[in-house]
């Protein structure tokens, strides 16, 4: 093989190797993140019918792995609109309060942003209105848009309570 062919082969091999690596595969470029610990709590639950017959014996989730986040935002009252997007799970925060508060959930919940174990890249944007308007009004002139991102590092655990819960129907339901 000539030197020219070896050089071209090495360049192609290097490009292929660089392009085939997943982006942020080792997360070595992540400088800081916010640690969030989510936990589900389960308890074995026995459910009985009106004749005291057992009709369900299952582990039921008592506590969902959800947490509310409140971000520190400079001048939150000046924000006209905000949005939060989890690039890792392709999920939006559907309900945002005061432009800086939203819920995350390990499971898929309608109002919460879905998160997964490990690092989650959260992208956000704030739109500032040039003139003060009420929340339900359209902004006549967007003054500026701020876009940025941050990382959440999610850990998830399950706790199974040792006690067995027994549930009987209310006597009024058995008449």
C-alpha positions in Angstrom: 0.0 0.0 0.0 1.4 3.4 -0.9 1.8 6.2 1.7 -1.1 8.1 0.1 -3.4 5.1 0.4 -2.4 4.5 4.0 -3.1 8.1 4.9 -6.5 8.0 3.2 -7.3 4.7 5.0 -6.3 6.2 8.4 -8.4 9.4 7.8 -11.5 7.3 6.8 -11.0 5.0 9.8 -10.7 7.9 12.2 -13.8 9.6 10.8 -15.7 6.3 11.0 -14.7 5.8 14.6 -15.5 9.4 15.6 -18.9 9.3 13.9 -19.9 6.0 15.2 -19.5 6.9 18.9 -22.7 7.9 20.7 -22.7 11.5 21.6 -21.7 12.0 25.3 -21.4 8.2 25.6 -19.2 8.5 28.7 -20.5 11.8 29.8 -17.0 13.0 30.5 -17.8 16.5 29.4 -20.5 16.9 32.0 -19.1 19.4 34.5 -22.1 19.7 36.9 -25.5 18.3 37.5 -28.2 18.3 40.1 -28.6 14.9 41.8 -32.3 13.8 42.2 -33.1 10.6 44.1 -36.5 9.1 43.2 -38.1 6.2 45.1 -41.2 4.1 44.7 -42.7 2.5 47.8 -44.5 -0.8 47.4 -46.6 -2.9 49.8 -48.1 -6.3 49.5 -51.9 -5.7 49.6 -54.6 -8.2 50.2 -58.1 -7.1 49.0 -61.2 -8.9 50.1 -64.8 -8.8 48.8 -68.0 -8.5 50.8 -68.0 -12.2 51.6 -64.5 -11.9 53.0 -63.1 -13.8 50.0 -59.6 -12.8 48.9 -59.8 -11.5 45.3 -56.5 -9.7 45.0 -53.0 -10.4 46.4 -50.5 -8.0 44.8 -47.7 -5.6 45.4 -49.2 -2.1 45.0 -47.3 1.1 44.6 -48.0 3.5 47.5 -45.7 6.3 46.5 -44.9 7.3 43.0 -41.3 8.2 42.1 -42.1 11.8 41.4 -40.5 15.0 42.6 -41.3 18.7 42.2 -38.4 20.9 40.9 -38.2 24.6 41.5 -35.5 26.4 39.6 -33.9 29.7 40.7 -34.8 32.1 38.0 -33.7 35.8 37.9 -36.8 38.0 37.6 -39.4 35.2 37.2 -42.2 37.8 37.0 -40.6 39.2 33.9 -40.9 35.9 32.0 -43.8 35.7 29.7 -43.5 32.0 28.7 -41.2 29.2 29.6 -40.6 25.6 28.4 -38.6 22.6 29.7 -37.6 19.7 27.5 -35.8 16.5 28.5 -33.7 15.6 25.5 -32.8 12.2 27.0 -36.3 10.9 27.2 -38.0 13.2 24.6 -40.4 14.5 27.2 -41.7 18.0 28.1 -42.9 19.4 31.4 -46.5 19.8 30.5 -47.5 21.8 33.6 -45.2 24.6 34.6 -46.0 26.9 37.5 -44.6 30.4 37.9 -42.3 29.7 34.9 -39.9 27.8 37.1 -41.7 24.9 38.9 -42.5 21.5 37.3 -42.7 17.8 38.3 -40.5 15.0 37.1 -41.5 11.3 37.3 -39.7 8.1 36.7 -42.9 6.7 35.2 -45.0 8.2 32.5 -47.4 10.7 34.0 -49.6 13.1 32.1 -48.5 16.3 33.7 -44.9 15.4 34.6 -41.7 15.3 32.7 -40.5 11.7 32.2 -36.9 11.0 33.4 -34.7 8.0 33.3 -31.8 6.7 35.5 -28.5 8.4 35.0 -28.0 11.8 33.3 -30.9 13.6 31.8 -30.2 16.7 29.6 -32.9 19.3 30.3 -33.2 22.2 27.8 -35.2 25.2 28.7 -36.1 28.6 27.2 -37.6 31.7 28.7 -39.3 34.4 26.6 -39.4 37.9 28.0 -42.1 40.3 26.9 -41.1 43.9 26.3 -44.3 45.3 27.8 -46.0 44.0 30.9 -49.0 41.8 30.1 -51.4 39.5 32.0 -50.7 35.8 31.8 -53.6 35.1 29.5 -52.8 37.9 27.1 -50.6 37.6 24.0 -47.3 39.4 24.2 -47.2 42.1 21.5 -43.3 42.2 21.4 -41.0 39.5 22.6 -38.0 41.3 24.1 -35.6 38.4 24.3 -35.4 34.6 24.5 -33.0 32.9 26.8 -32.1 29.2 25.9 -29.9 27.0 28.0 -29.6 23.6 29.5 -28.7 21.7 32.6 -28.3 18.1 33.7 -30.3 16.1 36.2 -28.6 12.9 37.5 -31.4 10.5 38.4 -31.1 7.6 40.8 -34.1 5.3 41.3 -34.8 2.8 44.1 -37.7 0.7 45.1 -38.6 0.1 48.7 -40.9 -2.9 49.6 -42.5 -2.6 53.0 -42.5 -5.8 55.1 -46.0 -5.3 56.5 -49.0 -6.8 54.6 -51.9 -4.4 54.1 -55.4 -5.9 54.2 -58.3 -4.0 52.7 -61.9 -4.9 53.3 -64.8 -3.1 51.7 -66.8 -0.6 53.6 -69.9 -2.3 55.1 -72.2 0.2 53.3 -70.9 -1.2 50.0 -71.9 -4.7 50.9 -75.6 -4.1 51.4 
